[in-house]
Amino acid sequence: MPTNFNDNGVWGQASPIFIKKLMSIKEKAYQLLMDKLEEHPEFFLIDFAVSENNDIKVILDGDQGINVQNLVDFSRAIEHHLDREEEDFSLMVSSFDISQPFHHIRQFKKNLGREIKVKTENGEIKGKLVKIGDDEIVLEFKIREPKPIGKGKHTVVKKEIVPLDQIKEAKVVIKF
């Protein structure tokens, strides 16, 4: 911790106000965001970025989704504690785009029972997410296979266990 004159003019540990002044806008915004997320554990951070021009971008998701009012609350928790007079910035707080790949294990849990597409080193698997373990997921899908006896094909339900460390990308399959 930096040392400096404290609020009473005595040399020693720096006051929290002095430390806040030392923090960059990125550090301040991130700390404010983490404080708000700690208050609301049902939400989680997908992405946080600050450009050279102080454009702050926050992408959030929630175990049960996230609505506009939640996003406004997070935006206000950050924006109202940053001083534009001290350093100019722009702030964008948004929800996760369902067409984007998953970034967090909680997104798998949130989408249990939905059809997802998973890319691994060995190819691509599309199926219903039926189970999430500590280090793997289980996908269930239907495939047409030749009948064991006679001509033709029949539909078979199969399950595939996919280790999380082999997943390069996973997305929800959007159906219209």
Phi, psi and omega in degrees: 000136181296149174253150182186182173289132179277186183300336181267007180079014181259135179291135180166216180293141180290147178287156176303327179296318179296318180296318178301323179292332179284337183289141175285167179298327178296314180295319179297310182299317180296317179296318178297319178296315180296322177298317180292321178294326177295325177289334184230079184292351178285349178251155179215156184274130175262314181209145176218125180214146175228123181279176177296335179270012181064035171275110183266126181238123180235128175240125184238159173216170180220156180300328178245024183090178179217135183255175184300319181297322176299317180295320177297317179299317178294318179300314180294323180298329179274305188298321184287350180249007174249144184256113179292336178291325180284316181202124182286147181203163168236152185226129175232118176245122182221169178271165179294137178276118185300338180278354181269156177294153176296147178238351189217143180300329180295338177289328174295314181298320180296329185256019176302132181093352179262160177278130178231161176243127184240129175257130176234180177297332184268000180137208185233139179232133176239129180186176179282129178283109186252343181203145176231118177258186179293327183224017180202161172236161178237126177250141178243134181212161179256142180219146177269124180233154175298144177295145179296329180230130177091186183266163176096182181233158173225160182272131181237137175269126180237158175237143179233127176268126181239114176296137182301326182287352177261355181278121176271326181201143177218135180219155171285138174276120182269125180246141179249000000 
